[in-house]
């Protein structure tokens, strides 16, 4: 699904996530993805999702706005913050 210019920024992010990732349940949070990994994929995708690339903090906030409770969640060891995507 191409990301058209007429779609709201949140819609573009949602389309990108749905195209590239699978949601995982909270009980499987250890199989999730770190924000850094998601952000690198976001900044390197061609064509870009947004005309102006978001900073990592704004990217994380927009992910939470589009997908409430997606993360960050501490993994079982308590050492990493994971997002419920795979």
QUIBELGI-V226803 format. One record per pair of residues at least 24 apart in sequence whose ideal C-beta (glycine too) atoms are under 10 Angstrom apart, sorted by the first residue. I is the first residue (numbers start at 0). J is the second residue. Records with the same first field share a line. If there is no record, write none. Layout:
I = J / J
This chain:
1 = 46
2 = 44 / 46 / 47 / 48 / 49
4 = 50
6 = 48
8 = 48 / 49 / 50 / 51 / 53 / 61 / 64 / 65
9 = 61 / 62 / 64 / 65
10 = 65
11 = 47 / 48 / 49 / 50 / 61 / 65
12 = 41 / 48 / 49 / 53 / 58 / 61 / 62 / 64 / 65 / 66
13 = 61 / 62 / 65 / 66
14 = 48
15 = 40 / 41 / 44 / 47 / 48 / 49
16 = 40 / 41 / 48 / 62 / 65 / 66 / 69 / 82 / 84
18 = 44
19 = 44 / 84
20 = 82 / 83 / 84 / 85
21 = 83 / 84 / 85
22 = 66 / 69 / 82 / 83 / 84 / 85
23 = 69 / 81 / 82 / 83 / 84 / 85
24 = 83
25 = 68 / 69 / 70 / 72 / 83
27 = 81 / 83 / 85
28 = 70 / 71 / 72 / 73 / 74 / 75 / 79 / 80 / 81 / 82 / 83
29 = 72 / 73 / 74 / 75 / 76 / 79 / 81
30 = 74 / 81 / 83 / 84 / 85
31 = 69 / 70 / 71 / 72 / 74 / 79 / 80 / 81 / 82 / 83 / 84 / 85
32 = 70 / 81 / 82 / 83 / 84 / 85
33 = 70 / 71 / 74 / 79 / 80 / 81 / 82
34 = 58 / 59 / 62 / 70 / 71 / 79 / 80 / 81 / 82
35 = 79 / 80
36 = 81 / 82 / 84
37 = 62 / 69 / 70 / 82 / 84
38 = 62
